Amino acid sequence: MSTLAASEFVPADIDCSKWENIEPYFNELRDRDVTNASEFERWLLERSELDATVGEAAAVRYIAMTCDTASDDKKQAYLSFVENIIPKMTPADFELNTKQADLAKRFDLGERYFVINRDTISAVELFREANVPLQTELTKLDSDYDTVCGAMTVQFDGEEKTLPQMGTYQESGDRAVREEAWKVVSERRAQNADEISTIFDKMVGLRDTVAKNAGFENFVGYAFKAKGRFDYTPEHCFAFHEGIEKHVMPFVARLDAKRKAELGVDSLRPWDLSVDPKGGAALTPFDGGADLVAKTGRVFDRLSPELGEMFGSMGDGTNTDGADNGASLDLDSRKGKAPGGYQYMRDRSRRAFIFMNAAGLHRDVETMVHEAGHAFHSMYAVDEPLVHYRGAPIEFCEVASMSMELLTMPMWDEYYPDAGDATRARRKQLEGSIGLLPWIATIDSFQHWIYTNPGHSRDDRTAKWLEIEQRFGHMGHHVDWSGIEAHRPLVWQRQGHLFGAPFYYVEYGIAQLGALGLWLMSLEQGVDTALGAYKRAMTLGGSKALPALFEAADLPFDFGPDTVGRLVDRVETEMDKLPES
């Protein structure tokens, strides 16, 4: 790693809402005469500081907007940045990328710079001026999707509730309550189904145009290159789908047969998938975001004092406005909050932020430790001078997060003092670690079809969705849709990645296999060995190519049928060892 550190090339308090404040720094880097390797390295560090500064300006506006989608001021601040800064910055970035690629050919800085050089050259090859306004429009459409979803509430049990809050009813032992809750939520989603489809139609058309402008036949090839998928192809994804169909679907079918028998039903309905089939009450791991943070802190303290200290540095979970006031957590679900969860690193101040919609469910525990894993990844790489290397390929970022879901399981008695509840939660996690894979294959397969057939009609899309769902099930399960068939074609609209992060989903499958590998390492070689491999790999950030990152964690970079089958068999063996709760 370079011993150089960037000076304050860009003032920390610069107002990035005005392009005239930022432009001089882009121009200075563009026009600077770089005459040797040392000067080139300094140039890279100062560009990194500029990128981190502008990146954080975007981050704080996005965080504020997603935490309060009902605020016109916050939405307009974000959209103003998207409309007035990014379109000007994109061609300026292209100029710097072009210069950087040329300097890399003139001054060899060694193997450390291989990844950044490869990524920069790819970015230069992809850039088209005509795509700048199209990318702006896509970002605005994604904000529209968030606003529509964030405004969705229902009246249930005598109260107005957000859709994430309604999830608790899917764990009710009363099947009639589960059914009513599922239908109320589905009917609420259906009210905006046409609006959401219109947003998506526009996105598909724009993305196809972006790809064709850059010389690609369709958006698939463009997306693979834009996402830096240098180490695998669509054919590898199709092999992953094959592995899911061959190995995971029989595993899920065995679990479904057991679930039906325990519930005493002839067929599973969509509202039968989250309830404890043995009749246990809904798992209640915490009461509010602050309690979730306190318990999670104890979990990480026990797993690793180092991770416990890192998690503790993020705060107590009492922030509720997403303001950039030093807070690092906004956890509780509330009206007007965007759906989903994420971790966002504010690159100039090097502070992580975790956003989620906690409603007191076990899935919130999974989200909390998952997003904490992303934060740990960012923190382990925080001293990396180049901001480009503080982020890794998504396929490995998700190893960082998914590993925490599995490695923390022995400490889940912090959430569940009752041993039976803790066992239920662990079994649920292991089932989900494999059971998630069919949904990943569903979304990935759907996207490959969407973007190789961009001129499809809504009827075509519905037919294809139902065909793929027949292959991989509803969330991995084959359920009975009789009487509620109208809701079946709309399930894809719940997956926000389809709107804001196209083709960002197979990464979860690749990473899940890696995370399972680390978990099995902890069982076979000890948790300290697994955590050592975790830290060794995460500290690299994105400074190595994807296969090398997996190698650093002592994991194979393979996600074909053989790997899927081996891990499914092993997880099933470990599940058989758990006591019946």
C-alpha positions as CSV (number, residue, x, y, z in Angstrom):
1,M,0.0,0.0,0.0
2,S,1.2,3.5,-0.7
3,T,2.8,5.5,2.1
4,L,1.5,8.7,0.5
5,A,-1.6,10.3,2.0
6,A,-3.6,13.0,0.3
7,S,-3.4,16.5,1.6
8,E,-6.6,18.4,1.9
9,F,-6.9,18.9,-1.8
10,V,-10.7,19.6,-1.4
11,P,-11.9,21.5,1.7
12,A,-13.9,19.3,4.0
13,D,-16.7,21.9,4.3
14,I,-17.1,22.5,0.5
15,D,-20.7,23.1,-0.6
16,C,-21.3,20.4,-3.2
17,S,-24.8,21.5,-4.1
18,K,-23.3,24.0,-6.6
19,W,-21.3,22.8,-9.5
20,E,-19.2,26.0,-9.6
21,N,-17.8,25.0,-6.2
22,I,-16.7,21.6,-7.4
23,E,-15.7,22.2,-11.0
24,P,-12.3,23.8,-10.3
25,Y,-11.0,20.7,-8.7
26,F,-12.0,18.5,-11.7
27,N,-10.4,21.1,-14.0
28,E,-7.2,21.2,-11.9
29,L,-6.8,17.4,-12.1
30,R,-7.6,17.4,-15.8
31,D,-5.1,20.1,-16.6
32,R,-2.3,19.1,-14.3
33,D,1.0,18.1,-15.9
34,V,2.0,14.7,-14.5
35,T,5.6,13.9,-15.3
36,N,6.6,10.9,-13.2
37,A,5.2,7.9,-11.3
38,S,5.3,9.8,-8.0
39,E,3.3,12.6,-9.3
40,F,0.8,10.2,-10.8
41,E,0.4,8.5,-7.5
42,R,-0.3,11.9,-5.9
43,W,-2.8,12.6,-8.6
44,L,-4.6,9.4,-7.9
45,L,-4.8,10.2,-4.2
46,E,-6.2,13.7,-4.8
47,R,-8.7,12.4,-7.3
48,S,-9.7,9.9,-4.6
49,E,-10.3,12.7,-2.2
50,L,-12.5,14.6,-4.7
51,D,-14.5,11.4,-5.4
52,A,-15.0,10.8,-1.7
53,T,-16.2,14.4,-1.1
54,V,-18.7,14.4,-3.9
55,G,-19.7,10.8,-3.1
56,E,-20.5,11.7,0.5
57,A,-22.5,14.7,-0.6
58,A,-24.7,12.3,-2.7
59,A,-24.8,9.9,0.2
60,V,-26.2,12.3,2.8
61,R,-28.9,13.5,0.5
62,Y,-29.9,10.0,-0.4
63,I,-30.0,9.0,3.2
64,A,-32.1,11.9,4.2
65,M,-34.5,11.3,1.3
66,T,-35.0,7.6,2.0
67,C,-35.5,8.2,5.7
68,D,-38.3,10.7,5.0
69,T,-39.8,10.3,1.5
70,A,-42.7,12.5,2.5
71,S,-40.4,15.5,2.9
72,D,-40.4,17.6,-0.3
73,D,-37.4,19.5,0.9
74,K,-35.3,16.3,1.3
75,K,-36.5,14.8,-2.0
76,Q,-35.8,18.0,-3.8
77,A,-32.3,18.3,-2.3
78,Y,-31.6,14.8,-3.5
79,L,-33.1,15.3,-6.9
80,S,-31.4,18.7,-7.3
81,F,-28.1,16.9,-6.8
82,V,-29.1,14.2,-9.3
83,E,-30.3,16.7,-11.9
84,N,-27.7,19.5,-11.5
85,I,-24.5,17.9,-10.2
86,I,-24.3,14.4,-11.6
87,P,-25.0,15.3,-15.2
88,K,-22.1,17.9,-15.1
89,M,-19.9,15.6,-13.1
90,T,-20.3,12.6,-15.3
91,P,-18.5,14.0,-18.4
92,A,-15.9,15.6,-16.0
93,D,-15.3,12.1,-14.6
94,F,-14.9,10.8,-18.1
95,E,-12.2,13.3,-18.8
96,L,-10.4,12.3,-15.6
97,N,-10.9,8.6,-16.4
98,T,-9.4,9.2,-19.9
99,K,-6.4,10.9,-18.4
100,Q,-6.0,8.3,-15.7
101,A,-6.0,5.5,-18.3
102,D,-3.4,7.3,-20.3
103,L,-1.2,8.0,-17.3
104,A,-1.5,4.3,-16.3
105,K,0.1,3.3,-19.6
106,R,2.9,5.9,-19.2
107,F,3.8,5.2,-15.5
108,D,3.7,1.7,-14.2
109,L,2.8,1.8,-10.5
110,G,2.8,-2.0,-10.1
111,E,0.4,-4.8,-9.4
112,R,-1.5,-2.9,-6.7
113,Y,-3.0,-0.7,-9.4
114,F,-4.2,-3.5,-11.7
115,V,-7.8,-3.4,-10.6
116,I,-8.3,0.3,-10.6
117,N,-6.6,0.5,-14.0
118,R,-8.9,-2.2,-15.4
119,D,-12.0,-0.6,-14.0
120,T,-11.0,2.8,-15.3
121,I,-10.4,1.6,-18.8
122,S,-13.7,-0.1,-18.8
123,A,-15.5,3.1,-17.6
124,V,-13.8,5.0,-20.5
125,E,-15.0,2.4,-23.0
126,L,-18.6,2.5,-21.7
127,F,-19.0,6.3,-21.5
128,R,-21.3,8.0,-23.9
129,E,-22.4,11.7,-23.5
130,A,-25.9,10.8,-24.7
131,N,-26.4,8.5,-21.8
132,V,-25.9,11.2,-19.1
133,P,-29.4,12.6,-19.2
134,L,-30.8,9.0,-19.5
135,Q,-29.0,7.9,-16.3
136,T,-30.4,11.0,-14.6
137,E,-33.9,10.1,-15.6
138,L,-33.4,6.5,-14.4
139,T,-32.3,7.8,-11.0
140,K,-35.4,10.0,-10.8
141,L,-37.7,7.1,-11.7
142,D,-36.1,5.0,-8.9
143,S,-36.9,7.8,-6.5
144,D,-40.5,7.8,-7.8
145,Y,-40.7,4.1,-7.0
146,D,-39.3,4.6,-3.5
147,T,-41.9,7.4,-2.9
148,V,-44.8,5.3,-4.1
149,C,-43.7,2.3,-1.9
150,G,-42.9,4.5,1.1
151,A,-46.4,6.0,1.1
152,M,-48.1,2.6,1.3
153,T,-49.9,2.0,4.6
154,V,-52.9,-0.1,5.6
155,Q,-55.5,0.0,8.3
156,F,-55.2,-3.2,10.3
157,D,-56.0,-4.2,13.9
158,G,-57.4,-0.8,14.5
159,E,-54.2,1.1,13.5
160,E,-52.5,2.5,10.5
161,K,-49.5,0.3,9.7
162,T,-46.6,0.4,7.3
163,L,-46.2,-2.7,5.1
164,P,-43.0,-3.8,6.9
165,Q,-44.9,-3.6,10.2
166,M,-47.5,-5.9,8.7
167,G,-44.9,-8.7,8.5
168,T,-45.4,-9.6,12.1
169,Y,-48.9,-11.0,11.3
170,Q,-47.4,-13.5,9.0
171,E,-46.0,-15.2,12.1
172,S,-49.4,-15.4,13.8
173,G,-50.5,-18.9,14.8
174,D,-54.0,-18.0,13.7
175,R,-54.2,-18.8,10.0
176,A,-57.2,-16.6,9.4
177,V,-55.2,-13.6,10.7
178,R,-52.3,-14.4,8.5
179,E,-54.6,-14.7,5.5
180,E,-56.4,-11.4,6.2
181,A,-53.1,-9.6,6.7
182,W,-51.6,-11.0,3.5
183,K,-54.6,-10.0,1.5
184,V,-54.8,-6.5,3.0
185,V,-51.1,-5.9,2.1
186,S,-51.5,-7.5,-1.4
187,E,-54.6,-5.4,-2.2
188,R,-52.8,-2.3,-1.1
189,R,-49.8,-3.1,-3.3
190,A,-52.2,-3.7,-6.2
191,Q,-53.6,-0.2,-5.9
192,N,-50.3,1.1,-7.3
193,A,-49.4,-1.8,-9.5
194,D,-50.1,0.0,-12.8
195,E,-48.1,3.0,-11.6
196,I,-45.2,0.8,-10.7
197,S,-45.4,-1.1,-14.0
198,T,-45.3,2.2,-15.8
199,I,-42.1,3.2,-13.9
200,F,-40.6,-0.1,-14.8
201,D,-41.6,0.1,-18.5
202,K,-39.8,3.4,-18.7
203,M,-36.7,2.0,-17.0
204,V,-36.5,-0.9,-19.3
205,G,-36.7,1.3,-22.4
206,L,-34.1,3.8,-21.1
207,R,-31.7,1.0,-20.1
208,D,-32.0,-0.6,-23.6
209,T,-31.2,2.8,-25.1
210,V,-28.2,3.3,-22.8
211,A,-26.9,-0.1,-23.8
212,K,-27.3,0.5,-27.6
213,N,-25.8,3.9,-27.3
214,A,-22.7,2.2,-25.9
215,G,-22.6,-0.3,-28.7
216,F,-24.2,-3.3,-27.0
217,E,-26.9,-5.5,-28.4
218,N,-28.8,-5.2,-25.2
219,F,-28.6,-4.2,-21.6
220,V,-27.2,-7.6,-20.4
221,G,-23.8,-7.1,-21.9
222,Y,-23.7,-3.4,-20.8
223,A,-24.7,-4.3,-17.2
224,F,-22.0,-7.0,-16.9
225,K,-19.3,-4.7,-18.1
226,A,-20.6,-1.7,-16.0
227,K,-20.7,-3.9,-12.9
228,G,-17.2,-5.1,-13.5
229,R,-18.2,-8.7,-14.0
230,F,-14.8,-9.6,-15.5
231,D,-14.6,-13.0,-13.9
232,Y,-17.9,-14.6,-14.9
233,T,-20.4,-14.6,-17.7
234,P,-24.2,-15.0,-18.2
235,E,-23.5,-18.7,-18.8
236,H,-22.1,-19.0,-15.3
237,C,-25.4,-17.5,-14.0
238,F,-27.3,-20.1,-16.0
239,A,-25.2,-22.8,-14.4
240,F,-26.1,-21.4,-11.0
241,H,-29.8,-21.5,-12.0
242,E,-29.3,-25.1,-13.0
243,G,-27.7,-25.9,-9.6
244,I,-30.7,-24.4,-7.8
245,E,-33.2,-26.3,-9.8
246,K,-31.2,-29.6,-9.4
247,H,-30.2,-29.4,-5.7
248,V,-32.1,-26.7,-3.9
249,M,-35.7,-27.3,-5.1
250,P,-35.7,-30.9,-3.8
251,F,-34.4,-29.7,-0.5
252,V,-37.1,-27.0,-0.3
253,A,-39.7,-29.6,-1.3
254,R,-38.7,-31.8,1.6
255,L,-39.1,-28.8,4.0
256,D,-42.4,-27.9,2.5
257,A,-43.8,-31.4,2.9
258,K,-42.8,-31.3,6.5
259,R,-44.3,-27.9,7.0
260,K,-47.6,-29.0,5.5
261,A,-47.7,-32.0,7.8
262,E,-47.0,-30.0,10.9
263,L,-49.5,-27.3,9.9
264,G,-52.1,-30.0,9.1
265,V,-52.9,-28.5,5.7
266,D,-53.3,-30.0,2.3
267,S,-51.4,-27.3,0.5
268,L,-49.3,-24.3,1.4
269,R,-50.7,-20.8,0.8
270,P,-48.6,-17.7,0.6
271,W,-49.4,-16.9,4.2
272,D,-48.2,-20.2,5.5
273,L,-44.5,-19.6,4.8
274,S,-43.3,-17.6,7.9
275,V,-45.4,-19.0,10.7
276,D,-43.8,-21.6,13.1
277,P,-45.4,-24.8,11.8
278,K,-45.2,-26.3,15.3
279,G,-47.5,-23.6,16.6
280,G,-45.1,-21.5,18.5
281,A,-45.8,-17.8,18.9
282,A,-44.2,-15.3,16.6
283,L,-40.6,-14.7,17.5
284,T,-40.2,-11.4,19.3
285,P,-36.4,-10.7,19.4
286,F,-36.5,-7.0,20.4
287,D,-38.7,-4.1,21.2
288,G,-37.7,-1.1,19.1
289,G,-34.5,0.0,17.3
290,A,-32.6,0.9,20.5
291,D,-33.2,-2.5,22.0
292,L,-32.2,-4.2,18.8
293,V,-28.9,-2.3,18.9
294,A,-28.2,-3.1,22.5
295,K,-28.8,-6.8,21.9
296,T,-26.8,-6.9,18.7
297,G,-23.9,-5.1,20.5
298,R,-23.8,-8.0,23.0
299,V,-23.9,-10.5,20.2
300,F,-20.9,-9.0,18.5
301,D,-19.0,-8.5,21.8
302,R,-19.3,-12.2,22.3
303,L,-18.4,-13.2,18.7
304,S,-15.4,-10.9,18.6
305,P,-14.4,-7.9,20.9
306,E,-13.0,-6.2,17.8
307,L,-16.3,-6.5,15.9
308,G,-18.2,-5.5,19.1
309,E,-16.1,-2.3,19.3
310,M,-16.7,-1.5,15.7
311,F,-20.5,-2.0,16.0
312,G,-20.6,0.1,19.2
313,S,-19.0,3.0,17.4
314,M,-22.2,3.4,15.3
315,G,-24.4,4.6,18.1
316,D,-27.4,3.4,20.1
317,G,-30.1,3.3,17.4
318,T,-32.2,6.2,18.7
319,N,-31.8,8.4,15.6
320,T,-35.1,8.7,13.7
321,D,-34.6,11.3,11.1
322,G,-31.7,10.2,8.9
323,A,-30.1,13.6,9.3
324,D,-26.3,13.9,8.7
325,N,-25.8,14.8,12.4
326,G,-23.2,12.1,13.2
327,A,-25.8,9.4,13.5
328,S,-25.0,6.1,11.9
329,L,-28.3,4.2,12.4
330,D,-32.0,4.7,11.5
331,L,-33.7,1.5,12.2
332,D,-37.4,1.7,13.0
333,S,-40.2,1.4,10.4
334,R,-42.4,4.4,10.1
335,K,-44.7,6.0,7.6
336,G,-42.9,7.9,4.8
337,K,-39.8,5.8,5.1
338,A,-38.5,4.1,1.9
339,P,-38.7,0.3,1.9
340,G,-35.8,-2.1,2.4
341,G,-32.5,-1.8,4.1
342,Y,-29.0,-0.7,3.2
343,Q,-25.5,0.3,4.5
344,Y,-24.0,3.4,2.9
345,M,-20.5,4.5,3.6
346,R,-19.9,8.3,3.7
347,D,-16.5,8.3,2.1
348,R,-15.1,11.6,3.0
349,S,-15.8,11.3,6.8
350,R,-15.4,7.5,6.5
351,R,-18.5,6.8,8.5
352,A,-20.9,4.0,7.8
353,F,-24.7,4.4,7.9
354,I,-27.3,1.6,8.4
355,F,-30.9,2.1,7.3
356,M,-33.6,-0.5,7.8
357,N,-37.3,-0.9,8.6
358,A,-37.4,-2.8,11.9
359,A,-40.8,-4.0,13.0
360,G,-39.8,-6.4,15.8
361,L,-39.5,-9.5,13.6
362,H,-36.7,-12.1,13.3
363,R,-36.0,-11.0,9.8
364,D,-35.0,-7.7,11.3
365,V,-32.3,-9.5,13.3
366,E,-31.1,-11.0,10.0
367,T,-31.1,-7.5,8.4
368,M,-29.3,-5.9,11.4
369,V,-26.4,-8.4,11.5
370,H,-26.3,-8.4,7.6
371,E,-26.0,-4.7,7.3
372,A,-23.5,-4.7,10.2
373,G,-21.4,-7.0,8.1
374,H,-21.3,-4.5,5.3
375,A,-20.3,-1.8,7.9
376,F,-17.5,-4.0,9.2
377,H,-16.3,-4.5,5.6
378,S,-16.2,-0.7,5.2
379,M,-14.5,-0.2,8.5
380,Y,-11.8,-2.9,7.8
381,A,-10.9,-1.1,4.6
382,V,-11.3,2.4,6.1
383,D,-7.6,3.2,6.0
384,E,-7.2,2.4,2.3
385,P,-6.0,5.7,0.7
386,L,-7.9,5.1,-2.6
387,V,-11.7,5.4,-2.3
388,H,-12.0,3.1,-5.3
389,Y,-10.5,0.3,-3.2
390,R,-12.6,0.9,-0.1
391,G,-15.5,-0.8,-1.9
392,A,-15.2,-4.3,-3.2
393,P,-17.2,-6.2,-6.0
394,I,-20.7,-6.7,-4.8
395,E,-20.3,-10.5,-5.0
396,F,-17.8,-10.2,-2.1
397,C,-19.4,-7.4,-0.3
398,E,-22.3,-9.7,0.3
399,V,-20.0,-12.4,1.7
400,A,-19.1,-9.8,4.4
401,S,-22.7,-9.4,5.3
402,M,-24.2,-12.8,4.9
403,S,-21.3,-14.4,6.9
404,M,-22.4,-12.4,9.9
405,E,-25.9,-13.9,9.7
406,L,-24.4,-17.3,10.1
407,L,-21.5,-16.7,12.4
408,T,-23.6,-14.9,15.0
409,M,-26.1,-17.7,15.4
410,P,-24.5,-19.2,18.5
411,M,-25.0,-15.9,20.3
412,W,-28.7,-15.5,19.4
413,D,-29.7,-16.3,22.9
414,E,-29.2,-12.5,23.4
415,Y,-32.4,-12.1,21.3
416,Y,-34.0,-15.3,22.5
417,P,-33.4,-16.2,26.1
418,D,-35.7,-19.2,25.7
419,A,-33.6,-22.0,24.2
420,G,-36.5,-23.3,22.1
421,D,-36.9,-19.9,20.5
422,A,-33.2,-19.6,19.8
423,T,-33.2,-23.0,18.2
424,R,-36.2,-22.0,16.0
425,A,-34.4,-18.9,14.9
426,R,-31.3,-20.8,14.0
427,R,-33.2,-23.4,12.1
428,K,-35.1,-20.6,10.3
429,Q,-31.7,-19.0,9.4
430,L,-30.3,-22.2,8.0
431,E,-33.4,-23.0,6.0
432,G,-33.3,-19.5,4.7
433,S,-29.7,-19.6,3.8
434,I,-30.6,-22.3,1.2
435,G,-34.2,-21.3,0.7
436,L,-33.2,-17.8,-0.5
437,L,-31.3,-19.2,-3.4
438,P,-34.4,-20.0,-5.6
439,W,-35.7,-16.5,-5.2
440,I,-32.2,-15.2,-6.2
441,A,-32.4,-17.5,-9.3
442,T,-35.9,-16.2,-10.0
443,I,-35.0,-12.6,-10.0
444,D,-31.8,-13.1,-11.9
445,S,-33.5,-15.3,-14.6
446,F,-36.3,-12.7,-14.8
447,Q,-33.8,-9.9,-15.5
448,H,-31.9,-11.9,-18.1
449,W,-35.2,-12.3,-20.0
450,I,-36.4,-8.7,-19.4
451,Y,-33.3,-7.2,-21.0
452,T,-32.8,-9.6,-23.8
453,N,-36.5,-9.0,-24.7
454,P,-36.8,-5.2,-24.1
455,G,-39.8,-4.8,-26.4
456,H,-41.9,-7.2,-24.4
457,S,-45.5,-6.3,-23.5
458,R,-46.9,-6.4,-19.9
459,D,-48.7,-9.6,-20.8
460,D,-45.4,-11.1,-22.1
461,R,-43.8,-10.1,-18.8
462,T,-46.6,-11.7,-16.8
463,A,-46.3,-14.9,-18.7
464,K,-42.6,-15.1,-18.3
465,W,-42.8,-14.3,-14.6
466,L,-45.3,-17.2,-14.0
467,E,-43.1,-19.5,-16.1
468,I,-40.0,-18.7,-14.0
469,E,-42.0,-18.9,-10.8
470,Q,-43.2,-22.4,-11.8
471,R,-39.6,-23.4,-12.0
472,F,-38.3,-21.9,-8.8
473,G,-41.5,-21.4,-6.8
474,H,-42.9,-18.4,-4.9
475,M,-40.0,-17.3,-2.7
476,G,-38.7,-20.9,-3.3
477,H,-42.0,-22.6,-2.4
478,H,-44.7,-24.1,-4.5
479,V,-47.9,-22.6,-3.1
480,D,-51.6,-22.7,-3.8
481,W,-52.8,-19.5,-5.5
482,S,-56.4,-20.5,-5.9
483,G,-58.7,-17.5,-5.4
484,I,-55.9,-15.0,-5.3
485,E,-54.5,-15.5,-8.8
486,A,-54.6,-11.8,-9.5
487,H,-51.8,-11.1,-7.0
488,R,-49.4,-13.7,-8.4
489,P,-48.1,-11.7,-11.4
490,L,-47.4,-8.7,-9.2
491,V,-44.9,-10.3,-6.7
492,W,-41.9,-9.1,-8.7
493,Q,-42.8,-5.4,-8.0
494,R,-41.8,-5.9,-4.3
495,Q,-38.1,-6.4,-5.3
496,G,-36.6,-3.0,-5.2
497,H,-33.4,-4.1,-6.9
498,L,-35.2,-4.5,-10.1
499,F,-35.9,-0.8,-10.1
500,G,-32.8,0.8,-8.6
501,A,-30.1,-1.7,-9.1
502,P,-30.7,-3.7,-12.3
503,F,-28.8,-7.1,-12.4
504,Y,-27.8,-6.7,-8.8
505,Y,-29.1,-9.9,-7.4
506,V,-27.2,-13.0,-8.5
507,E,-24.4,-11.5,-6.3
508,Y,-26.4,-12.6,-3.3
509,G,-26.3,-16.2,-4.5
510,I,-22.6,-16.2,-5.2
511,A,-22.0,-14.6,-1.8
512,Q,-24.3,-16.9,0.0
513,L,-22.3,-19.9,-1.1
514,G,-19.1,-18.0,0.1
515,A,-20.8,-17.2,3.4
516,L,-21.8,-20.8,3.9
517,G,-18.2,-21.8,3.3
518,L,-17.0,-19.4,6.0
519,W,-19.6,-20.8,8.4
520,L,-18.6,-24.4,7.7
521,M,-14.9,-23.3,8.3
522,S,-16.0,-22.0,11.7
523,L,-17.5,-25.4,12.5
524,E,-14.5,-27.4,11.2
525,Q,-11.5,-25.2,12.1
526,G,-12.9,-23.0,14.8
527,V,-14.6,-19.5,14.8
528,D,-11.2,-17.7,15.2
529,T,-9.9,-19.3,12.0
530,A,-13.1,-18.2,10.2
531,L,-12.9,-14.7,11.6
532,G,-9.2,-14.5,10.7
533,A,-10.0,-15.4,7.1
534,Y,-12.9,-12.9,7.1
535,K,-10.7,-10.0,8.4
536,R,-7.8,-10.9,6.0
537,A,-10.1,-10.7,3.0
538,M,-12.3,-7.7,4.1
539,T,-9.2,-5.6,4.8
540,L,-8.3,-5.9,1.1
541,G,-11.4,-3.9,0.2
542,G,-11.6,-4.0,-3.6
543,S,-7.8,-3.9,-4.2
544,K,-7.8,-7.4,-5.7
545,A,-9.9,-9.1,-8.4
546,L,-12.9,-11.1,-7.3
547,P,-11.3,-14.6,-7.4
548,A,-8.4,-13.3,-5.4
549,L,-10.7,-12.0,-2.7
550,F,-12.4,-15.4,-2.4
551,E,-8.9,-17.0,-2.2
552,A,-7.9,-14.6,0.6
553,A,-10.8,-15.9,2.6
554,D,-9.8,-19.5,1.8
555,L,-13.0,-19.9,-0.3
556,P,-13.4,-21.3,-3.8
557,F,-14.7,-19.0,-6.5
558,D,-17.3,-21.3,-7.9
559,F,-21.1,-21.2,-8.0
560,G,-22.0,-24.0,-10.3
561,P,-24.1,-27.1,-9.6
562,D,-21.3,-29.1,-7.9
563,T,-20.7,-26.4,-5.3
564,V,-24.4,-25.8,-4.8
565,G,-25.0,-29.5,-4.2
566,R,-22.1,-29.9,-1.8
567,L,-23.2,-27.0,0.4
568,V,-26.9,-27.9,0.4
569,D,-26.1,-31.4,1.5
570,R,-23.9,-30.1,4.3
571,V,-26.4,-27.6,5.6
572,E,-29.1,-30.3,5.7
573,T,-26.7,-32.4,7.7
574,E,-26.1,-29.6,10.2
575,M,-29.9,-28.9,10.4
576,D,-30.5,-32.5,11.4
577,K,-28.2,-32.0,14.4
578,L,-30.4,-29.2,15.8
579,P,-32.8,-30.3,18.6
580,E,-36.5,-30.2,17.7
581,S,-37.9,-27.0,19.2
